[in-house]
């Protein structure tokens, strides 16, 4: 009897392990139970559940938000420009039974979603020009595509959260011509900026040149005025000094002349009675004896006084 109980227990454990009538649903999962292909119930909450072996079939679905990253495809804009767009969508399985009946599995769901989004995107891009697609209208286009995709995908038991353009580019064969036009446009703008800069530079240089000429003319006028005033002042000073002591002034000027014209090895050819040599003659030289002393003696003989001698000496010096 004991052996029979042990055998029955082993058979039950073995059957339980093979057939697995008990199963669990995780927090990230949901599922449906089918009986001979017919729906029996939907499992949304996590926990432990049981099924009848050979009669019930468990099909699991992901409850998390899924992502579909489509392959890049070419689209034609209103102005006949080709663009290469790669879109991405985020969605989740809202109704497992409808999802199973319509698309069966996530792979088929991604294929259907890609087709729906591509068709709506193609229609919207064909309504706008190329510049509008890449600038102002891009957000509006994606809002329209997202709204239509949400409404269409409800029949699949899918809730679409968002549809976005992941990458928008030009086809490879079009990029070269577009880049060439962009380069030509930038070069044209650069030439215009350079021409404007050259014109402004010429104006600045001309203005600076005019200001330079004005400054130089004003400075020259001021310098000439100051020079004239200086010359007038010097002449006045020389005149005042000459008027105070003519003999000393003549002597000073004669010494300045000697300093300028006489140096080592200088030879001057002058007449013996040249006034330039007056201050180089010694008091007892022949020149003084012949010119000044006789005059003094003659004046002394005529007048007979020291005053006459002094006057004759002064006349000789002035002569």
C-alpha positions in Angstrom: 0.0 0.0 0.0 2.8 2.4 0.9 4.5 1.7 -2.4 1.3 2.4 -4.3 1.0 5.8 -2.5 4.5 6.6 -3.3 4.0 5.7 -6.9 0.9 7.8 -7.2 2.7 10.7 -5.6 5.5 10.5 -8.1 3.2 10.3 -11.0 1.3 13.4 -9.8 4.5 15.4 -9.2 5.8 14.3 -12.6 2.6 15.3 -14.4 2.5 18.6 -12.5 6.1 19.4 -13.6 5.4 18.4 -17.2 2.0 19.9 -17.7 2.4 23.0 -15.5 -1.2 23.7 -14.6 0.0 26.6 -12.3 1.8 29.7 -13.7 2.6 33.3 -12.8 2.1 36.7 -14.5 4.7 39.3 -13.8 4.2 43.0 -13.3 5.5 43.7 -16.8 3.2 41.1 -18.4 -0.4 40.4 -19.3 -2.0 37.5 -21.1 -5.0 35.7 -22.3 -6.3 32.1 -21.8 -7.6 30.2 -24.8 -9.6 27.0 -24.7 -9.3 25.1 -27.9 -8.6 28.4 -29.7 -11.5 30.3 -28.0 -11.0 33.1 -25.6 -11.7 32.3 -22.0 -10.2 35.2 -19.9 -7.7 38.0 -19.9 -5.0 38.2 -17.2 -3.9 41.8 -16.5 -2.9 41.7 -12.8 0.3 40.0 -11.6 0.0 36.9 -9.5 -0.4 33.1 -9.5 -2.9 31.5 -11.9 -4.0 28.0 -12.9 -5.0 26.4 -16.2 -6.3 23.0 -17.3 -3.6 21.1 -19.1 -4.3 20.1 -22.7 -7.3 22.4 -22.7 -6.1 25.8 -21.9 -3.4 27.7 -23.7 -1.6 30.7 -22.2 -0.4 33.6 -24.5 1.7 36.3 -22.9 2.1 39.9 -24.0 4.3 42.7 -22.8 2.7 45.4 -20.8 5.5 47.9 -21.1 5.9 50.7 -23.7 7.4 49.3 -26.9 9.4 51.2 -29.5 9.3 50.8 -33.3 12.3 52.2 -35.2 11.5 52.2 -38.9 14.0 52.1 -41.7 14.7 55.3 -43.6 12.4 55.9 -46.6 12.2 58.5 -49.3 9.3 61.0 -49.4 8.4 63.7 -52.0 7.5 67.2 -50.9 5.1 69.7 -52.5 7.9 71.4 -54.5 9.2 68.0 -55.8 12.1 67.7 -53.4 13.1 64.2 -52.2 13.8 63.8 -48.5 15.0 60.8 -46.5 13.0 60.3 -43.2 13.5 57.9 -40.4 10.6 57.9 -37.9 10.2 56.2 -34.5 7.1 55.4 -32.6 6.2 54.4 -29.0 3.2 52.2 -28.2 1.8 49.6 -25.8 -0.7 46.8 -26.0 -3.9 48.1 -24.5 -6.3 45.2 -25.3 -4.5 41.8 -25.5 -7.5 40.0 -27.1 -8.0 42.5 -29.9 -4.2 42.6 -30.4 -4.1 38.8 -30.7 -7.0 38.6 -33.1 -5.7 41.4 -35.4 -1.9 41.2 -35.4 -1.1 38.1 -33.3 2.4 39.2 -32.2 4.6 42.3 -31.7 6.5 41.7 -34.9 3.3 41.9 -37.0 2.2 44.9 -35.0 5.5 46.8 -35.8 5.0 46.0 -39.5 1.4 47.3 -39.5 2.4 50.4 -37.5 5.2 51.2 -39.9 2.9 51.0 -42.9 0.3 53.2 -41.2 2.8 55.9 -40.2 4.6 55.9 -43.5 1.3 56.3 -45.4 0.2 59.2 -43.3 3.6 60.8 -43.3 3.8 60.6 -47.0 0.4 62.3 -47.4 1.4 65.2 -45.0 4.8 65.8 -46.5 3.3 66.0 -50.0 1.3 69.0 -48.8 4.3 71.1 -47.7 7.4 72.5 -49.3 10.8 71.3 -48.5 11.8 74.3 -46.3 8.5 74.1 -44.4 9.1 70.4 -43.6 12.5 71.0 -42.1 11.6 74.3 -40.3 8.2 75.6 -39.2 5.7 72.9 -40.1 7.7 69.9 -38.9 6.0 69.8 -35.5 2.5 70.3 -36.9 3.1 67.5 -39.4 4.1 65.1 -36.7 1.1 66.0 -34.5 -1.3 65.3 -37.4 0.4 61.9 -38.1 0.4 61.0 -34.4 -3.3 61.7 -34.1 -4.3 59.7 -37.1 -2.1 56.8 -36.1 -3.7 56.7 -32.7 -7.2 56.5 -34.1 -6.2 53.8 -36.7 -4.3 51.6 -34.3 -7.1 51.4 -31.8 -8.6 48.6 -33.9 -5.4 46.6 -33.3 -5.7 46.9 -29.5 -2.7 49.2 -29.5 -2.3 52.5 -27.8 0.2 54.8 -29.6 1.9 57.2 -27.3 4.0 59.3 -29.7 5.4 59.4 -33.3 8.6 61.4 -34.0 10.9 62.0 -36.9 14.2 60.6 -35.8 16.3 61.8 -38.8 15.5 63.9 -41.8 18.1 64.1 -44.5 18.6 64.3 -48.3 19.3 61.3 -50.5 23.0 60.8 -51.2 22.7 61.7 -54.9 21.0 64.9 -54.0 23.3 66.1 -51.3 26.2 67.0 -53.7 24.0 69.4 -55.7 22.4 70.9 -52.5 25.8 71.5 -50.9 27.0 73.1 -54.2 24.1 75.5 -54.1 24.6 76.3 -50.5 28.3 76.9 -51.1 27.5 79.3 -54.0 25.0 81.1 -51.8 27.5 81.5 -49.0 30.2 82.7 -51.4 27.8 85.3 -52.8 27.0 86.6 -49.3 30.7 86.6 -48.4 31.5 88.7 -51.5 28.8 91.2 -50.7 30.1 91.5 -47.1 33.6 92.0 -48.5 32.5 94.7 -50.9 30.6 96.5 -48.2 33.7 96.2 -45.9 36.0 97.6 -48.7 33.7 100.5 -49.2 33.6 101.3 -45.5 37.3 101.0 -45.4 37.8 103.5 -48.2 35.5 105.9 -46.5 37.3 105.6 -43.2 40.7 106.0 -44.9 39.5 109.1 -46.8 38.1 110.6 -43.7 41.4 109.9 -41.8 43.4 111.4 -44.6 41.3 114.6 -44.5 41.7 114.8 -40.8 45.4 114.2 -41.1 45.8 117.0 -43.7 43.8 119.4 -41.4 45.9 118.5 -38.4 49.2 118.9 -40.3 48.0 122.3 -41.8 46.9 123.5 -38.4 50.2 122.4 -36.8 52.2 124.0 -39.5 50.3 127.2 -39.1 50.8 127.2 -35.4 54.5 126.4 -35.7 55.1 129.2 -38.2 53.2 131.6 -36.0 55.3 130.5 -32.9 58.5 130.7 -35.0 57.6 134.2 -36.2 56.8 135.3 -32.6 60.1 133.7 -31.5 62.1 135.4 -34.2 60.4 138.7 -33.4 61.2 138.2 -29.7 64.8 137.3 -30.4 65.2 140.3 -32.7 63.8 142.5 -30.0 66.2 141.1 -27.4 69.1 141.5 -29.8 68.1 145.0 -30.5 67.7 145.9 -26.8 71.1 144.3 -26.0 72.8 146.1 -28.9 71.3 149.4 -27.8 72.6 149.0 -24.2 76.3 148.3 -25.1 77.1 148.4 -28.8 80.8 147.6 -28.2 80.1 144.5 -26.0 77.5 143.3 -28.5 80.0 143.7 -31.4 82.6 141.9 -29.4 80.3 139.0 -28.5 79.1 138.5 -32.1 82.7 138.6 -33.3 83.7 135.9 -30.9 80.8 133.7 -32.1 82.0 134.3 -35.6 85.5 133.2 -34.7 84.2 130.0 -33.1 82.3 129.1 -36.3 85.0 129.9 -38.9 88.3 129.2 -37.1 89.5 125.7 -36.3 92.8 123.8 -36.7 94.1 124.0 -40.2 91.9 126.9 -41.2 93.4 129.4 -43.7 91.7 132.8 -44.2 92.8 135.2 -46.9 91.7 138.7 -45.7 93.1 142.2 -46.2 95.2 143.5 -43.4 92.7 146.2 -42.4 89.7 143.8 -42.3 87.3 144.5 -39.4 87.1 140.8 -38.8 90.7 140.8 -37.5 90.3 143.8 -35.2 90.0 141.7 -32.0 92.9 139.4 -33.1 95.4 142.3 -33.2 97.6 142.9 -30.2 97.6 146.4 -28.8 101.2 147.0 -29.9 100.9 145.8 -33.5 101.6 147.8 -36.6 97.9 148.0 -37.3 97.3 149.9 -34.1 100.3 152.1 -34.5 99.4 153.1 -38.0 95.7 153.6 -37.4 94.6 154.1 -33.9 97.7 155.5 -32.0 98.4 158.3 -34.5 94.8 159.4 -34.2 95.1 159.5 -30.5 98.3 161.5 -30.6 96.8 163.9 -33.0 93.8 164.4 -30.9 96.0 164.8 -27.9 98.2 167.4 -29.5 95.2 169.4 -30.6 93.2 169.3 -27.5 95.9 168.6 -24.9 93.8 166.7 -22.4 92.8 163.3 -21.3 89.2 163.8 -22.4 90.3 164.3 -25.9 92.4 161.2 -25.8 89.5 159.1 -24.5 87.3 160.4 -27.3 89.9 159.6 -29.9 90.3 156.0 -28.6 86.5 155.5 -28.7 86.4 156.8 -32.2 89.1 154.4 -33.2 87.2 151.5 -31.7 84.0 152.4 -33.4 85.9 152.7 -36.7 
